[in-house]
Amino acid sequence: MDIGISTFPTDYSIDIAKLAHRAEEYGFESLWVPEHSILPVNTESPWPGSPDGKIPKVYADIVDPFIALSRASAVTTKLKLGTGICLVPERNPLLLAKEVATLDMYSQGRFLFGIGAGWLREETEIMGGDFAHRWSQTRESILAMKELWTTVGSEYHGKYYDFPPVYSFPRSVQKPHPPVFLGGMAKNVFKRIIDYGDGWMPNRVVPEDVQKGRATLDELAEAAGRDPKSIIVSVFGQQPDADLLKGFEEAGADRVMIRVETANEEDTLKNLHSIAETVLN
């Protein structure tokens, strides 16, 4: 099982390039960064990560994930680079397809496209998304991008996105395109993965959740004629607990990402060293 790290890079945290370089030196497999382009000042949507629903300040502070990962790619050669997650309904697929392909090209095939539809209604609506139908919009966007990644003179005609034949380059190094991993525990997440994804990225789960999810994915993949082993399970945002990681591996996880708290360079590197000593062989 692969071990990666995830973090919220900001203008007051360690330079993502320094973190990526050190992570690769230790032997971590991947680096993941999230996305929130904005954080509305006034919100009613509760944050799902705590009982009180209060949104952490760092959600307003994080940098653009594609620019951060591009910086990380320039100082590494093996470390895989992932969005954890990219909020697809908030982005134009014509632009997003080019960003994904460009990052995969410059990183020489190391990009992992973790996606989601978002939980913060006010943010989604300000950014132009249809919150009530955000997963339908996400599906259209991914299908449109697959056309842009794999055909010349690409076109797409849907409810949310409709464009005539266009040229879209560069091409990604990974073929037919970088893997698309769906985040979350939504009701229909497994059906969506089989429909247009390549993997599952659950958050705030225990090994038992992963075991059940893996079994469901295997069953649905076989029914759809897909190889169950081609569906990758990447468990997001975990603590550096060796026993817990062993439990996830036994449950069928292919990858676990350890959360590296947002901090200055000195504190982050100390934390990363401690994590590496705990979870890497």
Buried (B, 14 or more C-beta within 10 A) or exposed (E): BBBBBBBBBBEEBBBBBBBBBBBBEBEBBBBBBBBBEEBBEEBEBBBEBEEEEEBEEBBEBBBEBBBBBBBBBEBBEEBBBBBBBBBBBBBEBBEBBBBBBBBBBBBEEBBBBBBBBBBBBBBBBBBEBBBEBBBBBBBBBBBBBBBBBEEEEBEBEBEBBEBEEEEBEEBBBBEEBBBBBBBBBBEEBBBBBBBBBBBBBBBEBBBEBBBEBBEBBBEBBEEEEBEBEEBBBBBBBBEBEEEBBEBBBEBBBBBBBBBBEBBEEEEBBEBBEEBBEEBBE
